[in-house]
Amino acid sequence: MMATIIKGLCIAVMAAGLVMGGIDARQDAAAADASKQAPRALIKTKYGEIEIKLYPDVAPKHVENFVKLAKSGFYNGTIFHRVIPGFMIQGGDPNTKDLARKDTYGMGGPKDDKGNPVYLKAEFSEVPHKRGIVSMARRGDSPDTAGSQFFIVVEDSRFLDRQYSVFGEVTKGIGVADKIVNLPRDARDNPIERVEITVTILE
C-alpha cells in the first residue's frame, strides 16, 4: 500500500515538473518573441548607419512619437546639430533643414495644425544613461517639453539619469556616432560639416 502511495506521489511530482517545464519554455519563447518584435530604427548618415532598439516598455509615448515622426519623413534631411566630445550627439530639429536658419538650430520641433508646439510629458525611468543610450532632449529645466530632438550618449553620463526620457539604445553603429561627435565644431557646438540623416523604422 505504502509503495503504491509513494509511486503515485512520484508520478504526480514528475507531472508537475513537466507542466512547470512547459510553462517555463513558453515564457522563454514569449520573451524571445518580444525581444525580436521590439521596434527598431535605422539612422543613415554619410558616415554609416546607426541601428537603434526602441523601448516602448520604458517610454511608450516617446517611442510612439518617434516612430510617427520617422514614418512621416519628419527627420529626413535634419542634421546632428550639436556634438560634444566625450558626451553626446544631438539631432532631430526640423529647423536644421534650412541652411539659412542656423541661428535657430536647437529650437525647433513638431507643431500641431494651428502651429503650436507639440510637447511630450516626461517618462523618466531607472534606465541609466550609459554609452549608446538614446534619450530625448528638452527645453532647459522644463521636463515636459520634449518634442522631436533626441541625443545619443557616446560616454556614460549618469548625471542625466531620471532627468531625461530614455527611449532606446544603439545596437549597431555606435562607431558612427563616435566619428560624428569628434567633427570640428563652432562655438555653439554645431558641427562645421553638415551630417544629414534619414530615419527608417524597421518592421
C-alpha positions as CSV (number, residue, x, y, z in Angstrom):
1,M,0.0,0.0,0.0
2,M,2.8,2.4,1.0
3,A,4.7,1.6,-2.1
4,T,1.7,2.4,-4.2
5,I,1.3,5.8,-2.5
6,I,4.9,6.7,-3.0
7,K,4.8,5.7,-6.6
8,G,1.7,7.9,-7.1
9,L,3.4,10.8,-5.5
10,C,6.5,10.4,-7.7
11,I,4.3,10.4,-10.8
12,A,2.5,13.5,-9.6
13,V,5.8,15.3,-8.9
14,M,7.1,14.3,-12.3
15,A,3.9,15.5,-14.0
16,A,4.1,18.8,-12.1
17,G,7.7,19.2,-13.2
18,L,6.7,18.6,-16.8
19,V,3.9,21.2,-16.6
20,M,6.2,23.8,-15.0
21,G,8.9,23.0,-17.5
22,G,6.4,23.6,-20.2
23,I,5.3,26.9,-18.7
24,D,9.0,28.0,-18.4
25,A,9.6,27.0,-22.0
26,R,6.6,29.0,-23.1
27,Q,7.7,32.0,-21.1
28,D,11.2,31.9,-22.5
29,A,9.8,31.7,-26.0
30,A,7.4,34.6,-25.4
31,A,10.3,36.7,-24.0
32,A,12.4,35.8,-27.1
33,D,9.5,36.8,-29.4
34,A,9.0,40.1,-27.5
35,S,12.7,40.8,-28.0
36,K,12.5,40.0,-31.7
37,Q,9.4,42.2,-32.1
38,A,10.9,45.2,-30.3
39,P,10.7,48.1,-32.7
40,R,13.9,49.3,-34.3
41,A,15.0,52.4,-36.1
42,L,17.8,52.9,-38.6
43,I,19.6,56.3,-38.8
44,K,21.5,56.7,-42.1
45,T,24.3,59.2,-42.4
46,K,27.2,59.7,-44.8
47,Y,29.5,58.2,-42.1
48,G,27.4,55.0,-41.9
49,E,24.3,53.6,-40.2
50,I,23.2,53.6,-36.6
51,E,20.6,51.0,-35.6
52,I,18.5,51.6,-32.5
53,K,16.4,49.3,-30.5
54,L,13.4,51.3,-29.2
55,Y,12.0,50.8,-25.6
56,P,8.2,51.0,-25.7
57,D,8.0,49.4,-22.3
58,V,10.1,52.2,-20.8
59,A,8.8,55.2,-22.6
60,P,5.8,54.3,-24.7
61,K,4.7,57.8,-25.6
62,H,8.2,58.8,-26.7
63,V,8.6,55.7,-28.8
64,E,5.2,56.3,-30.3
65,N,6.1,59.9,-31.1
66,F,9.5,59.0,-32.6
67,V,8.0,56.2,-34.8
68,K,5.2,58.5,-36.0
69,L,7.6,61.3,-36.9
70,A,10.1,58.9,-38.6
71,K,7.4,57.3,-40.7
72,S,6.1,60.7,-41.8
73,G,9.6,61.7,-43.0
74,F,9.9,64.4,-40.4
75,Y,13.5,63.6,-39.6
76,N,14.8,63.2,-43.1
77,G,17.1,66.0,-44.1
78,T,17.7,67.1,-40.5
79,I,21.2,67.0,-39.1
80,F,23.1,66.3,-35.9
81,H,23.3,69.9,-34.9
82,R,25.1,69.6,-31.6
83,V,28.1,67.5,-30.9
84,I,30.1,67.4,-27.6
85,P,33.1,65.0,-27.5
86,G,33.0,62.7,-24.5
87,F,29.3,63.3,-24.1
88,M,26.7,63.0,-26.9
89,I,25.4,64.0,-30.4
90,Q,22.0,65.7,-30.7
91,G,19.7,65.8,-33.7
92,G,16.0,65.8,-34.8
93,D,15.4,69.6,-35.1
94,P,13.4,70.4,-38.3
95,N,15.0,73.9,-38.3
96,T,18.2,72.3,-39.4
97,K,16.8,71.5,-42.8
98,D,17.2,75.2,-43.7
99,L,20.8,76.3,-44.1
100,A,19.7,79.9,-43.7
101,R,18.3,79.4,-40.2
102,K,21.5,78.3,-38.4
103,D,20.8,80.7,-35.6
104,T,17.6,78.8,-34.8
105,Y,19.2,75.3,-34.7
106,G,18.2,73.5,-31.5
107,M,15.0,75.5,-31.1
108,G,12.6,73.6,-33.4
109,G,10.2,70.7,-33.0
110,P,6.9,69.3,-34.2
111,K,3.8,71.6,-34.3
112,D,0.0,70.9,-34.4
113,D,-2.4,72.1,-37.1
114,K,-2.5,75.6,-35.6
115,G,1.2,76.0,-35.4
116,N,1.6,75.4,-31.7
117,P,4.5,73.3,-30.4
118,V,3.7,69.7,-29.6
119,Y,5.3,68.5,-26.3
120,L,5.6,65.2,-24.6
121,K,5.1,64.5,-20.9
122,A,8.3,63.2,-19.4
123,E,8.7,59.4,-19.0
124,F,11.7,59.2,-16.6
125,S,12.9,55.7,-15.7
126,E,15.7,53.8,-14.0
127,V,17.5,53.1,-17.3
128,P,20.9,54.6,-16.9
129,H,22.4,57.0,-19.5
130,K,25.3,54.7,-20.4
131,R,27.2,54.7,-23.7
132,G,24.8,54.1,-26.6
133,I,21.6,55.2,-24.9
134,V,19.1,57.3,-26.9
135,S,17.2,59.9,-24.9
136,M,15.0,62.9,-25.6
137,A,16.3,66.5,-25.4
138,R,14.1,69.1,-23.9
139,R,14.0,72.8,-23.1
140,G,16.1,73.9,-20.2
141,D,14.8,72.7,-16.9
142,S,11.3,72.0,-18.2
143,P,10.8,68.2,-18.1
144,D,7.6,68.1,-20.2
145,T,9.0,69.9,-23.3
146,A,10.4,67.1,-25.4
147,G,9.3,67.2,-29.0
148,S,11.4,65.7,-31.7
149,Q,15.0,66.3,-30.7
150,F,17.0,63.4,-29.4
151,F,20.5,62.6,-28.4
152,I,22.8,59.6,-28.5
153,V,25.2,59.2,-25.5
154,V,28.7,58.3,-26.5
155,E,30.1,58.1,-23.0
156,D,28.4,57.1,-19.8
157,S,26.6,60.2,-18.5
158,R,24.8,59.1,-15.3
159,F,24.2,62.7,-14.2
160,L,21.3,62.7,-16.7
161,D,19.6,59.7,-15.1
162,R,15.9,60.3,-14.2
163,Q,16.1,63.8,-15.7
164,Y,15.7,62.9,-19.4
165,S,13.4,60.3,-21.0
166,V,15.4,57.3,-22.3
167,F,13.5,55.6,-25.2
168,G,16.1,53.4,-26.9
169,E,19.6,52.1,-27.3
170,V,22.1,51.8,-30.1
171,T,22.6,48.1,-31.0
172,K,24.8,48.7,-34.1
173,G,26.9,51.6,-35.4
174,I,28.0,53.3,-32.2
175,G,31.3,53.9,-34.0
176,V,29.4,56.2,-36.4
177,A,28.4,58.3,-33.5
178,D,32.0,58.4,-32.4
179,K,33.0,59.8,-35.8
180,I,30.3,62.5,-35.7
181,V,30.9,63.6,-32.1
182,N,34.6,64.4,-33.0
183,L,33.9,66.6,-36.0
184,P,35.2,70.1,-35.9
185,R,32.5,72.4,-34.3
186,D,31.8,76.1,-33.8
187,A,31.3,78.0,-30.5
188,R,27.7,76.7,-30.3
189,D,28.8,73.1,-30.7
190,N,27.4,72.9,-34.2
191,P,29.5,70.7,-36.5
192,I,31.1,72.8,-39.2
193,E,30.3,69.9,-41.6
194,R,26.6,69.0,-42.2
195,V,25.7,65.5,-41.3
196,E,22.2,64.9,-42.6
197,I,20.2,61.9,-41.5
198,T,17.3,59.8,-42.7
199,V,15.4,57.7,-40.2
200,T,13.6,54.5,-41.1
201,I,11.5,52.3,-38.8
202,L,12.4,48.6,-39.3
203,E,9.4,46.4,-39.0
